[in-house]
Amino acid sequence: RASAEGEVESPRKKIPSVSSQMSHMGVPQSEQSSEGALPRLLAACGGKEEHLVTVKLTQRGISLKQIVSLYLDLWALGCCQDGTKTWEVVRNIIIPATASERCSFMESEFMRRRGGPHLPHKLVSHWWGADFRDTLVSMVMDACDMDAESVQKCIHATCPLLELEQRAGMFALGTVYWFCILAVNQHHSICGTDYNPCTCGSKHVLPGDPRCEMDKFDKVMARIPGGIVVAL
């Protein structure tokens, strides 16, 4: 729709910022980034650590532009090719890349230098045994309203992001998805096994523990306004 000044406004539902969510929960703006804000936020959540973990977990979305850029970087390095499975990306890329920080991929220094996490518009439902590329293609199809063949051509173009922007616009590239492999801290969840080797030494937090991030997907989904994208 057009604004009073004649500019076209995006029809996308506005997602509240992290600070506005904290303000809504009773944390004064002056205290949101100061030392000790975490205990105050926990107090604002009624002392419910489970709720605080859900709020923080929900804030770890990745924009379409970020994940396409990430895929292209991994492709160029030979780390992610046709046929690379999602579980391989977790085992061979995400866990090693975050081992020193012991955090989720979206909280890592690598991603903070690339815009950091965002509040998501949609949640991606996917299979860990699927090609990582297919999940990416599903996100692009959803955000850009394109068919799979067109998406494949864009990804193989000389300047994929520019091609996508020309076809679908900047608003599409700004669509933010909650993608569990990037949002969940794998060092508190699955690392350190023969299947997912890691030497970080982090203690796992199991389902049922209020600090666990693996058992809160339904609560995360309830906080995301745009629903689910199923990657096939």
C-alpha positions, -999 to +999 in steps of 0.1 A: +000+000+000+010+036-004+020+059+025+009+095+029+042+106+013+034+084-018+061+058-010+051+021-013+052+003+020+059-034+024+028-055+032+049-078+054+038-079+090+062-059+111+082-081+135+089-065+169+126-059+177+144-077+205+145-046+226+107-040+222+101-076+233+123-070+264+104-037+270+071-056+267+084-080+294+092-052+318+129-046+312+135-008+310+152+003+279+181+018+298+189-016+313+185-038+282+221-038+272+237-031+306+255-056+328+231-077+347+203-074+321+199-112+320+188-116+356+164-087+352+150-103+320+146-136+339+128-117+367+105-101+340+097-136+328+084-144+362+115-164+371+107-190+344+140-200+329+122-221+303+104-191+290+136-171+288+153-198+269+124-199+244+126-161+239+163-162+233+160-192+210+133-176+189+156-146+183+181-166+163+166-163+128+186-160+095+176-139+066+174-153+031+203-131+020+224-144+048+218-180+041+222-177+004+255-159+010+266-186+035+258-214+010+277-196-018+307-193+005+306-229+015+302-239-021+332-219-031+353-235-004+342-270-015+325-276+019+289-279+005+282-294-029+253-312-046+244-341-024+258-327+008+233-337+035+220-314+062+235-336+089+269-334+072+267-296+074+260-298+111+288-324+118+314-310+095+308-272+095+285-260+122+299-279+152+336-273+144+330-236+135+313-229+169+334-252+191+356-225+206+326-203+214+303-231+224+273-213+210+247-216+182+259-208+147+237-177+146+254-164+178+289-170+165+314-143+157+313-155+121+276-147+118+278-115+140+302-101+113+275-109+087+246-091+103+239-114+132+206-131+141+171-117+134+136-123+146+120-148+122+090-144+100+087-182+094+100-216+107+116-241+083+106-277+088+131-300+072+147-335+072+183-338+084+188-365+057+178-342+029+203-323+007+212-290+024+208-274-010+172-286-013+163-269+020+179-237+007+160-239-025+127-243-006+134-211+014+141-192-018+110-206-035+089-194-005+104-160-001+107-151-038+076-169-052+097-188-077+097-223-090+125-247-083+140-245-118+141-207-117+158-208-083+184-233-095+192-210-124+196-180-100+219-199-077+241-208-106+241-173-120+273-152-120+258-129-093+231-150-075+221-124-049+218-097-076+198-120-098+174-128-069+170-091-060+162-083-096+136-110-098+120-107-064+132-075-047+151-067-016+121-074+006+122-111-004+159-113+005+150-098+039+127-127+048+139-143+080+137-180+087+141-200+119+163-229+109+170-253+138+205-264+129+216-228+130+195-216+159+201-244+184+233-246+204+246-280+192+273-280+219+246-283+246+226-308+224+244-334+203+282-328+200+309-349+215+297-383+202+312-406+176+285-394+152+292-357+159+328-355+172+338-324+192+363-317+219+347-286+234+337-305+265+303-289+269+277-305+291+246-316+273+213-302+284+186-329+279+149-326+271+129-319+302+155-295+316+142-259+314+175-249+297+172-274+269+167-259+234+158-292+216+124-296+232+110-261+227+102-261+189+064-259+196+070-229+218+092-212+193+066-219+166+040-201+187+061-170+187+066-169+149+039-150+130+043-164+094+039-201+100+059-230+087+078-236+054+081-274+047+113-282+028+108-313+006 
